[in-house]
Amino acid sequence: MSWLFYLLEANLYLIIFYCFFKIFLNKDTFYSLNRYYLIFSTLISFLMPFFKVGIWSKEVINVVENTAYTQQEITTNVTMIQHPQIVESAFTLNSFIFTAYLVVTLLFIFRLTKGFISIMKIKGLNEYGIKNGIRIMHLEKSNAAFSFFNLLFIDPELENQSTIRKHEMAHIKQGHSFDILFYELIGAINWFNPVVYLLKKDIKLIHEYLADLEVTDSEMKKYDYAMFLIKRSINLQNLTLTNQIFNSSLLKKRISMLNQNKTAGWVKLKMLFVLPIIFGMLGLSTMAFTKTYGVLDLYSNAIIKQGK
């Protein structure tokens, strides 16, 4: 069950990284920095189990010489042939856990694929034109506006068209759809970890902060923009893979951050505190977990013992 131990170890690191984010970084206005922290800490979480520091553990590697079998080894082998071991049933607890995990994972992947197909169907029915490499889809009488990679979906009758387009263009130019797809895949594989669902919500929230910042820096004053969002915010169709400007579930926190004073630049130094956390994780990976999957030793300290 090395796959299960690997996932449990990786998800432990993911939880630790996320707790650091919520405690130290969540309320700061360094949105781009927070975005990259979440992405790279997630990647590190799933790479960390493959690393260890040999100097922190003493291993003895037995090297057995290629010599002729002893009489005792021959007798043991003959005994094993005469009295073969009983083959265990193929249906074990391990196989049951793996099957259950795989079924749920496939259901999540199916749901993700279904969401992608839904967006492509909307695209096929509503394509309006291409502008600067962005495909624009008109959604008549929908009161909706959202984006997905280089696709911009918008109701042409919505007011403040330039503001909405600037907001969605920020999502497209900054590649936010890649983040969403990445975390949806992480969620499908690690559906048993509640932190994954919080991460998916937080990464979308950071996307909205970044897009809101683009608008309020050049297009509209913060108060007017907040009132515009409140006026237009509605319960929209749940399109998991998209960024939606009028998403009511994120509205309260977005308006709160619009009124937040910019965090002082020196506060970025808090990010350095993640370094001892990473060293601590390397210690866990080295000393607390027995690895049956491939491991990259960063500093080997193994003692080689010659055997006969």
Buried (B, 14 or more C-beta within 10 A) or exposed (E): BEEEBBBBBBBBBBBBBBEBBEEBBEEBBBBEBBBEBBBEBBEBBBEBBBBBBBEBEEEEEEEEEEEEEEEEEEEEEEEEEEEEEEEEEEEEEEEEEBEEBEEEBEEBBEBBEEBBEBBEEBBEEBEBEEEEEBBBBBBEEBEBBBBBBBBBBBBEEBEBEEBBBBBBBBBBEBEBBEBBBBBBEBBBBBBEBEBBEBBBEBBBBBBBBBBBBBBBEEBBEBEEBBEBBEEBBEEBEEBBBBBBBBBBBBBEBBBEBBEEEEBEEEEEEBBEEBEEBBEEBBBBBBEEBEBEEEBEBBEEEEEEEEEE
